[in-house]
Amino acid sequence: GALQAHRLATKAMSRLQRVPAGHLKELCEAVVEEVRELTGYDRIMCYKFHEDEHGEVLAEARREDMEPYLGLHYPATDIPQAARILFLKNRVRIIVDCDAPNAKVVQDPRALPEPIVLSNSTLRAVHGCHAQYMKNMGTLGSIGMAIVVNDIEHPKKNTKGGGEDEDEAKRLWGLVVCHHEQSRYLPYPIRLACEFLIQVFSLTVNKELEMAVQEKEKQMLRTQTMLCDMLQRDAPVGIMTQYPNIMDLVACDGAALLYGGKFWVLGDTPTQGQMRDIVCWLQEQHGESSGFSTDSLKDSGYPRAGELGENVCGMIAAQLLGQDYLFWFRSHIEKEVVWSGAKHQPGERDDGRRMNPRSSFAAFLEVVRHRSTPWDDIEIDAVSSLVLILRGHLTSFSTGDLKAMESQRLNTQDVERLSIAESELSRMLETATVPVFTVDKLGCITAWNAKMTYLTGLTAGEALGLSLLSDLVQDHCRKQVAMALSSALNGQEVKSLEVRMKKFLPRSRVSSPGPSASVDNEGAPEPAAASEVVLLLNAFISKGGLMDTAPGQEAGDAVTGLCFMGQDLTVQKTVEGQFTKVQGDYAAIVHSGSSLIPPIFAIDGNGLCAEWNPAMERLTGLERPQALGQMLLGGVFGNMLKMKTSDRTKLMIVLNKGNAGENTERYPLAFLSHQGQLVEALLTVNARRDTGGEVMGAFCFLHTASPELQAALRLQRAAEEFAESKSKAVAYIRQEMKAPLDGLKHSRLTMEEWRQVKESQLGQKVMETAVRCEQMLTRILGDDNVENLEDGFLGLESDEYHLTHIVDTVTSIGKEACSKKKIKFECECREDISRKPPLVGDAIRLQQALADFVCTAAQFTVEGGWITLRVITGTRTLFTDPYSLRIEFRI
């Protein structure tokens, strides 16, 4: 079967090898065409799974009258996660007829109390949801073949006791799926040929992916080397002003450098004020990390992403030193995705007891906005390497060296540009995207920018002259703001002042007749009910008529007012309030008695037990008050829950790693419960961190086997023990039979020397039969590969022999087997096989097979019956080869 399958797949594999490198789409088209030629299915599709696990049809081969599916996208739920895991184990899944009735598996409840797990069985029944799904698509027969490649982004970590020999992790890249409108059975050789073909295709796809990654890495390395050379001459601005620049390192639409408070920009970037606001947001929201990347600033939570326009959507930001940053920007891509049916059909929902398959497969167009091309890991690694090199250069150069480099760049034009920038400073403040307002010495508003209008609902005209304390600030924080005003006016620095201001409803104006307009008191701005704005402000001092000083007049040093600038924390504070609620929800979930919550316990920084949920109580029999506050190692695990000393030492190492911030996945753990029962589980340890990111202990989760899995493991252990006992029995029989066989051989050799045997033709024939039986027994004892025997594979040899000798020996064995039950045995030959020319093959294996054939017939024939072995030879040749003889053996 394997040889025939390889021959069938040879042509298809040759075509795949002829596809030029770098043409993945052409490769997919070739494989679907070859699979359709091999199988004859109506439709063959090649799926690729995207990062969010939804599938896309890259290539298709179909009947001409069928609707095309090429280019359609399928929701990730069409292939559930359980099915994807099974495809990693069983690469080929065939469904002959989804309407075929299922055959019930009958088992002995005494020997097998739990249902048999058929996950790895080719003959397992089709899930009802998938059967309905196929009917909705109009197909009865299908076959799916997995395209498995190396997981380059998430390589496998070598762990002890992992049970796998592969050094690299695997992932399901896609599927080759065959659909047929009628039921269709595929013979095993063809299925095996398809499996060979898909294995070659998977290796080719894996090679294509690795080559693309390597080529991209080489290009980035060349650019990175040239940028490093520039840093030696002009650090750090050279990477922005010369060629190549940082836009050549990573594919982007714009880039910027913030160094020493100045900006250097390339391509499409936000304004300088917007980039400063992004820096503030990064330091507040992601201050612990020196790098940040996203393909959508809007989805990442940046509150002013809508103000950046269409040219800025994705971003990489890397902190150099202090307030110095590097930026890369990507514009958004408006992508049209054609789904096979809407992703969420109305009325199609699971009811908790059964999965509801998708019924609509009509094309559905979805337009994806506010998202750029994703940054891949190679690009992020290249940026990280450049930032590390740049940091090293900045720390290695002295201040004088950097100033000398900067002075060489400055010229008269640069000075003029600085003057223009200073003259436009006031305009920038007015149009700043951050809230800015000023007050005089009495605390009344003297300036109010557009951002403050947007946040509070008050226009500049309405806000001017209002008292900050009396009219704008909430009552509960008025005292705090008054103290900050007093301190700032006395020359003390005020930073990070949190102010809660009122939010106002739109003001309605009433104009009275006459030359002048008046405003009714009822039209005064009113605060919105239960609404406020939270600002984090810094105060700056205004001295001696800076704004009103005439040209040539020297400004005084007296403080005339304050300028407040900051950022809006309203959304953040709302989220923090929701987070507080989530913390309460977390406690309710962890302490829930639901069977879906796994056993959880926690350890603090001092080694004490800090958490022990109800699932742990049920698993161990130890109550929560008994465990909390006790030493986890030695107290809980040791005195209360017994475990081996070696296991306790290993558990201590794992917990210490968790306290150091290192996570551990699925570590084997065994201990005795409070009632003395053995508990075996897999332990996952995750570090616990406070709001500042400091490790404060570790959370521990236990993964226990379900009753079904435990029963399957018991069944597996019983099968392994049974197989081991059988192997020992076979080894014992093989060893003990060698001595009697040697004795029989010696007796035969002695009898051959007797004169009566030498002179008797019958005696010579009996000796020849004894020799062949002896050779067969010796050959059987030499078959020591038990796995090959179980799979039905036997080693073959080739030698010249006469068919009549084989038939005579089998006849002798058959007569002896039939004599025990008084069965009449005869051997019939249509021709005189003694005149046939000698044959070439394995005579012993042929004799063994025929002897088993005859003995099996004798075993199941009633006492007193009869058995006939008929040998039929003919002149009909096989494969038109005149040197082949056709022989039939019939019982």
N, C-alpha and C positions, 0 to 999 in steps of 0.2 A: 504493500500500500504506500509506504513512504517513497519507494523508488518511482512508482507510477505517478505519485503526486508531484515529485520533483521534476519529472519529465514534462508534466502538464504546465508547470509554472516557469519552466526554463525560458520559453519565448517571451512571456510577460516580463520576467526579471531582466532579460536582455534589453527590452525596450526602455525600462526605467534607467538602466545604466547608460543608455545613449542620450538621455536628456542632459543638456549642458548645465553646468553648475550655475547657481544663481537664478534659476527659472522654476520657482516653487509652484507657480500656478500651472505651468506646462506639465510638471511632474504629477500634480493632482489629476489633471485631465487624462494623462496616460494611464494612471492606475485605475480610474473608474471605467475607462474603455476596455482595459484588459480584464477586469473583474467581470464585466458584463459579458464579454466573450467567453469567459470560463464558465459562468454560472447560468446565463440565459435569463436573468431576472429582468422585469420590466423597467425598473429604474434603479440606478446606482448613484449614490451621492457621497461626496467627500466633505465631511464636516471639519471645521476648525473651532476650537473652544477659545473664547476671548478671556481677558483677565477677570471679568465678572461672571465667567462660566456659561454665558449664553453662547449658542452655536451659530455659525455662518456656513452656508453652502458655498464652497470654493469651486467645485467642479461637479458636473452631472453628465451621466449617459442614460438616455431614456428612449422609450418608444416615441415615434414621431407624433402620434395622436395624443400624447399625454401632456398635461400642463407643466411648463417648466418651473422648477424650484430654485434655479441657479441665482445666487445673490441674496436669497432670503435669509433672514435671521430668525432663530428659534429661541424662545425663552429658556432659561436654565432649568426651569421646573420640568421641561419635557423629558429630561434625562435626570432622574433624582440622584442624590448623592450616593445612595446605597447601590444603585446600578453602576455608577462610575467606579466605585470601589471593586465591585465584582468584575468589571471589565479589566481592571489591573491584574486580577488573578486569572480569569478565564478570558482569553483574548478573542474568542469566537463564540457568539451566541446565536443559535439557529431556532427559528419558530416555523415549523412546517405549516401549521394551520391554527390560527388563533381561535377558530370556532370548534376545534376538535375537543371532544369531552375528555375530562381529566380521568386518569386511572388512579384509584385509591391505593395508597400504600398500606398493606396489611402487615402488622408486626406483632410479635408476642409481647403482651404487656408485662409479663413476668420478667422477661430478659431485657426488654427495652421499655422502661416506664415512661420515657420522654419521647416526643416526636423526633423522627430522624431529620437532620438538617440536610437539605438538598441544594444548598447554595452552590456547590461545586459540581453539580450533576448537569450533564447536557440534556437529560430527559425531564428536567423539572418543569412543572406546569407554568403556564403564562399567568402573570398577575392579572387580576380582573381589570384593574385600571389600565394597564398597558394593552390588554386585549380590546377594550373599548376604544382606546386611543387609535389602534390600528384600524378598527372598523370605521371610525370617524374620518380617517385618511383614505378609506376605500381600499385597504390592502388586507390580505389574509396571510400571506407568507412573507417572512423577512429573515435577514441574517445581518448581524452587526459584528464588525471586526475592529478591534482597538488599535489606534495609532499611539504607541507609547514611546516617549523620548526621555532623555536625561533631563532632570530638573536643574538647569544651570543656575537659576536665581536662588533656589533653596536646596543646596547640596545636603546629602544625608550626613548626619553626625554619627560617627562610629561609637556604638555603645556596647557594653558587655551584655551578653545574653540577648542580643537583638534578634537572633534567629534567622538572619538573612546574611547571605554571602556577598551580595552586591555592595560595591563601594560607593555607588552613586544612587541618589534618590531618583525615582521615576515619577513621571506625571503623564496624565492622559491628555495628549495634544489634540486629539480629534478622533473621529470614527469614519469608517467606510461602511455605509448602510445600504443594504439591498432590499427593495420592495417589489412585491409581486401581487397582482390583483387576485390571483387564484392561489390555492394552496400549492406549495412546491417543496419537494424533498430533494436535498442535495446529497449525493453519495459521499461516503467518507473520503475517498481519494481526492475528489474535487474540493471538499472542505479543507483537507490538508494542504492542497496546492494553494488555495486562497490564503491560508495561514502563512505558508512559506512566503508568498508574494507580499503580504502585509508586513511581515517581519523585515524583508528587504526594503520596502517602502519606508517603514519607521526608521530604519538605520539611515536611509538617504535623507529623510527630513531632518533627522537629528544632525547629520553632517552639514546640511544647508544652514541650519540655525547657528551651529557653532562657527561656521565660516563667516557668516554675517557679523557675528559678535567680534570675531578676531579682526576682521577688516576695519570695523569701526574703532576698535581699540588701537590699531596701528595708526590710523589717521589722527586720532586724538593725541597719541603719544608724540607724533611728529610736531603737531602744533604746540603741544605743551613744552617740548624741548626748545623751540624757537622763542616762545614767550619767556622761558627762563633765561635765555641769552639776553633778551631785552632788559630784564630786571637788573642785570649786572651794570648796564649803562644808564638806565633811567628808571629808577624804582620810586614809586610803583606806577607812575603815570604812563610809562612807556607801553604798557600792555593795552592802553586805550588810544594812544596817539600815533602808533606805528602799525606796520603790517608785518605779519598777521596780528590781529587783536583778539580779545576774548570772545568776540562773536564768531570767530573761526574755530574756536575750541568746541563749542556746543551750538547746535542748530537753534537759532532764536531770532526774534524780530527786533530786539533792542537789548542794550546792556548799559550799565552805569557803574561808576566808581565814586563812592563817598569817602574822601580822604582829607583829614584836617579841616573838616567843615565845608569843603568845596566839592562840587560835583563835576564829573566828566561823563558825558553821555554819548551813546552811539545808537542810531536807529530810532525805533518807536519806543519811547519811555514815558512814564508819568512825569508830571511837573516836579520841580525840586521840593515844593511844599508837600505834594502827595507822597514823595519818597521819604521825606522826613517823618510824615505821619505813619508810613509803613514801618519805619525803624522803631518808632515809639510803640506801635502795636506789637511788633516782634519782641521787643524787650519786655513788654508787659505779659503777653500771652505765651511766648516761647523763650523766656529769658534764660532757661537752663540749657538750651541748645545753641550751638554756635552756627547752625545751618538750618535752613528751612526750604522745602520744595513743595509745590502744589501745581496741579493743572487747572485749578479753579479757585481763585481768591475768594469768590463768593461762597462756595461750598465750604471753604476752610474757616469761615467765620469772620473774615475781614469786613467790618461794618460799612466801609466806604467803597466797596468794590464796584458798586454801580456808578460811581463818579469817575472811574478810571477810563471809561469809554470802551470801544471795541478793540483798540490796539493792545490792551493789557488785560490778560486773563490769567495765564500761568506765570509762575515766578520761581526762581531759585535765588535765595538770599544767603550770603555767607559773611559772617562777622570776621573781620581781620584783627584789629586791636582796638579796644575801647569802642568809640563811636564810628569807626571806619568799617564800611561795608562794600561788598561786591554784589551786583544784581544782574540777573539775566531774565528777560521778559519774553513771553510768547503771546501772540494775539489769539483770539478765540477762533475756532473753526466751526462753521455751521454745517453740520453733517446730517445727511438724510439717511436714515436707517429704515429699510423695508422689512417689517416683521411678517412672519407667516401667521396672520391673525393678530388681533390686538393683544397686547400683553395681559390685559385684565378684561376678560369678557364678563359683561353683566349677568348675574344669575348663576355663574359657575363658581361655586365655593365648596370647599370640603366641609362635611357636616360632622367631623369628629370620629365617624365610624368607617368611612370609606373615602378614598381619594377620588376626586372628580376630574376626569381627563378633559383636556381642551377639545372643544367641538368645532370651533371656527378656525379655518386655515386660509381665509381670504387675506390677500395682501393688505397690510396696514402700515401707513407711512408715519414715521415719527421724526421730527426735526430736533436735533440735539444742539443746544446753545449754551453759552456761558462756560465753555470748557475748551481748553487748548489741547494740543498734542501732548500726551503724557511724557514726563521725563523718565527715561529708563535708568536702570542701575548703573550702566556704564557711564552715562553722562554725569550722574551724581558723583561717581567715583573720580572722574576726571576733574570736576570742579573741586572736590575735597583735596585732591593732590595739589592742584594749583594754589589753593588757599594756604595749605601747609607750607609750600615753598615760599609763597609771598610773605607769610608771617615770619619765616626764618630770615628773609632778606631785610624786612623792616626792623627786626630786632638786632641784626648784625651791623646795619649802618648806624653811624652816630647821627646826632641831630645836625651837626655841622655839614655832614655829607649830604643829608636830605635837603638842607637849605641851599647848599651850593647847586644841587641839581635843579631845584625850583627856581633859583635866581637866573639860571641859564635859559629857562623857558619864558620868564617874564620879560616883556618889552613895553614899549610905550602904548601899544594897542591894548595890552592886558590891563594897564593902569586905567586907561579910559573905560574899559569894560567894568572895572571895579567901581568907578565913580558912577556909571550908569546904574549899576546894581544898587548902590546906596541911595540914589535918588528915587528909585522905585520901591524902596523898602516899605514906605508907608502904604503904597497901593497894594503891595503883597499882603500886608497885615489885614487890610480891609477885606480882601478877597480870600483870606486864608480859609482852608477847609477845617481848621480847628477853632473852637470857640475862643474869642478875644473880646474883652471889654475893658474900659477904664473908668475909674472913679476919682473924684476930687478929694480934698482933705476932709470934707464933710460926709463922704460916703455916697455921694449922688453920682448917677451914671453920666459920663461925659462922652463915651464912644461905645458903639454897639455894632459888631460886624454881622455879616449875613448868616454865619453859622449859628450865632446866638438867636437870631430871628427864627431860623429853622427849628431850633431845639425848644424854645420857650413859647413861640407864637406871638411875641411882641416885635413890632417893627422898630427900627432905630428911632423914628420920630416919637413913638409911644414910650420907649424906654428912657430917652434922655430926660434927666431931671428927677427920675424916680430914685427913692432911697434903696440902696442895696439891702440894708437890714430890715427896714420896715415893710417894703413893698414886694421884694423879690425872693428873699430867703425864707425857707420854711421855719416855723416857730421853734421846733425842737433843736435846730442847729444854729439859731440866731446868736446865742452866747458865744459859741465857738468861733463864728465868723467875726464877731465884734472884737474878740481878743486877737485874732490874726490881723485885722485891720490896724489895731493899735500898735502891735509889734512891728508891722511893716512900715508904718508912718514914722516910727522911731528909729528906722534904719536897720532893723533886724531882718534876717532872711526868712522868708516864708515859702516852703515847698510842700508839695503833695497835700494840699488842703482840700479835703472832701467837702463839697458844698451841695446841699440839696435845695434846688430852686423850684419855684412854682411854675407850672405850665398853664398858659392862659388860652381861653377860648377866643375866636376871632371877634374883633370889636366892631359893633354896628354904629355908624355915624348918622346923625340927623342934622340936616342943614336948615337953618331958619331963613326966612325971606329978609332981604335987606342987603346992604352993601357988604356986610361982614358976616361970616359964618360962625355959628356958635355950636358947642358940643354939649349935648344933654348929659347929665350925670348918670342917667340910666344906661348910657352907652359906654361907660368906663369898662376897661378890660376886667374880666372876671376870671379867677383861677379855675382850671378844670377840676372837676370832682375827682378825688383820689388819684391825682396824676402829678408827677414830679419829674424833674430832670436832675440826674446825679452827675456832677462835674468834679474832676480832679484838677486843681488849679495850682499854678505857681505865680507869685506876685513879684512884679518888677517896679522899681521906684522911678517916678518922673521928677526931675529936678529943674528948678529955676527957669521956667518959661522956655523950655527947649523948642516947643512947637511955635511959639509966638515971638521969639526973639528976632529983632530986625537984623538985616545984614550988617556985619561989623560990630554988633552989640554983643558983649560978653554975657553969657548966661550965668545966673547965680547958682548957688549950691543948695538952696532951700528946697525941701520936698514939697511938690505941688499936687501930687496925686499918685495913684497906683495903676499899673496895667496888669490885668489878670489874663493869663493864657493857660490853656490846659487841654483836656480831652474829655469826651463824653463816655461816662461809665454806666449809662442807664441800662443798656442791654446786658453788660457784664453783671451788674448787680441783680438784674432779673434772673439771669442764668444761675448766679450764686444762690438765690432764693430757691430756685428749682432744684439745685444740687442738694441743698439742705433737705428738701423733701425726698429726693432720691436716696439720701442716706437713710432716712427712715424706712423707705421702701426696701432698701437693701437689707436692713435688719429684719424686716418682716419676711423677706424671701429666705434668708439664710436660716432663720429660726422656724421656718414653716415645717409642718409635719408631713408635707407632701412626699410621696415616694419618688418624685422626679428630682428632688434636691439631693445631691450626692453627700456623703459624709464629709464634713469640713471641720478642721480644727486649726488653731493658730498659736504661734509662739511669739512672745515679745522679745525685746532686746536683751532681757535678763535671763532668758531661757524658761520663763514661766508660761503656763498654758493660758492663753488669752481668749480662746473661743472653743466651743464644743457644742455643735448643733444637734438637733434631735436625731438626725440620721446617724451621727456618731454614737448617740445613746443606744439606738436600736442595734447597731452593728456590734458594739462592744459590751453592752449591758452596764456601762458605767454612766452614772447620772452626771449632769452638767455641774451641779454644785460640788461634787466630789473631785472633778477634774480642774475647774478654774482655780488659778492661783498656785497650783502645784507645779513642781519642776517637771517639765515634759519628759525629759530623759532621766531615768532613775526613779521618778515619782510615779508618773502616769504609765509610761512605757518602761517597765522594769518591776515595780512593786505591785501595781494594780493590774496591769496587762503584761503578762509574762512574755518574754521573747529571748532568743538566744543572745549571748554576749556579743558574738560577731555581728549579728544583725543590728544590735543596738549601737555598736560602734559605727557601722555604715550609715545608720539613720542619723547619728550625731554629725557625721561629715556632711550629709545632704542638708541638714538644717543649718549648719554653720555656713554653708554656701548661700542658703537663702538669706541669712542675716547679713551676708556680705553683698547682697544684691544680685546674686547669680541664681537663675531659675533652673529647675530640674524637671524633666518630663518623664512620667511613667517608670518610676523606679520600683522594682519588686519589693514588697514589704509583707512579712509574715509575723503574726503574733497570736497569743491565746486571748480570747475574750475573758470577761469577768466570770463567765460560767465554765471556762476551760475549753471552749471550742476553738479549733484552728481557724484563723481568718487569714486569707490570702488576697492581696489587693495590689494595685499599682498606685504609687504615690506621685503626685505632682506638687511641687513646691514653688510658689511665687513670692517674691519679695513684697513686703508691706511698706509703703512710703507715706510720709506725711505731706502736707501741702507744699512744703519747701523742697520736696524730693529726697529727703533723708530717709534711709532705711530704718524702720522701727520694728522689724520682726519679719515674720513670714507666714503666709497662708498656705495651708496644706489640704489637698483634695485627694480623696481615696476613690479609685475606680474599681468597683467590685464586679465580678461576673454575675450575669443574670442566671436564674435557675436553668434556663434552656442551655446557656453556654456551659454551665457547670455540668449538666447532664452530658453534653457533647464531649466535654473534656474527660469525664469518667468513661464514656464509651470509647474514646480514643485510647485512653490508658489501658482499658481492658483488651482492646484489639491489639495494642502493642505487646502486652503481656502474653496474649494468646499466640501471636506470631513468634515471640521469643521462645515460648515453650515448644512450638512446632519446629523451630530451627534447631533447638537442642535435641529434639527427638530424631530429626533427620540426621543430624551429625552423629548421634549415638548409633543409629541403624547403619549408616555408611561405614563407621569405624568397625562395628562388630561383624559386618558381612565380609570384610576383607579376608579374615582368617579362614572361614569355611570355603570361600571362593578359591583361595590358594590350595586348600586341600582337594577340592574338586579338580582343579587344574592338574595337580600332581597325579591324581588317580587316573585322569584321562590320558596323560602322557605315559603312564605305566601300562594302561590297557592297549595303547597303540603299538606297544612292542610285543604284545602277545601274538603268537603265530596264527591262532584261530581268527583273530581280528584282521590281520594282514591278508589272509587268504580268502576272507569272506567279503563279497561285494556289499552285502547288507551291513556287515560290521563297519566297513569303511564309510558307508552312508550315515550310520548312526554316529560315528566319530565326528564327521563333518558337521552334522546337526548340533552335536555337543559343543564343538568349537565355536559355531556361530552364536549359540545361546550364551556361551561364556563371554564372547566379545561384546554382545549386547549388554550383559550385566556389568562388565567392566566399564563400558561407555556410560551407562546410567550412573554408576557410582562416581564417575569423573565429572558429572554435571554439578559443580559446587556453587554456581552463581544462582542464588535463590531468586533474586529479583528478575532475572531473565526467564526463569522457569515460571514465575507467577504471571509474567506478561506474555507467555507463550512463545518465547524466542529460544531456539536451540541452535548450537553451533553445528555447522555442516562441514563435511569433508568430501573429497572427490577421489574416486578410485574406480577401477574397472571391475565389473561383477556380472554374473549370469542370473537372470530372473528366476530360473528354475530352482536354484539353491535357496533363494529367499522364500519362494512359495512352499518348498518342502519343509523348511524350518517353521514357518507360520502354521502349516498344517499340523506338524507335530505338537506345537504349543496349543493349537485349538482343540485337538483330540483329547489332550490331557485335561484341559479346562472343562470340556463337555462331559467327560467320563464321570465326573463327580455328581452330576445331576441326570445321568443316563440319557444325555442328549445325543442324537445321531448327528455326526459332523461329516460333511463331504466337501471336496474341493473339485470344481469343474473348470476346465480350460477348453475354450473353443478351438484352439490351435495347439500344436505341440510346441510348447514354449522352450523345450530343451534345444530346439533347432534355431532359436532366435540368436542373433549375434550378441556379443557382450554389450552391456550398457555402461555408461559412465555416470557416476553419482555417488551419493552416500548410502551404501547398502545397509549399514547398521541402522540408520535413522528410518529408512523405509521399512525394514523388518520390525523395528520398534513400533512404528505407527500402525502397521497391519496387525501385529500381535495385540495391541491395545484395542483395535477395532473388533477383533474376533472375541477377545476375553470379555469386552463390554457386552457384546451380543449374547454370550453365554450366560452372563450374570442376570440378564433380564428376560431370558427365555424360560418358559415353564418346564418343569421336570417331565422328561419323556418326549420332548419336542424334537425339532431337527433344525440344523443350521447348514446353509450351503454358502461357501465362498466361491464366487464366480469371477474368473480372471478373463477379461476380454481384451484382446489386442487387435489392432486394425492397421491397415495400410494408410489410413488418412493421416496426412502430415499436419504438423502444427506450425503456423506462421510460414507455410510453403517451404519448410526446411526439410530436405530429404534425409537429413541425419537425425531427425527427431522421431520418436515412436510414441503413439498414443496408446495408453494402457488404462483400463478401468477395473477397479476392484469393487465388487458389489456383494453385500450380505443379503 
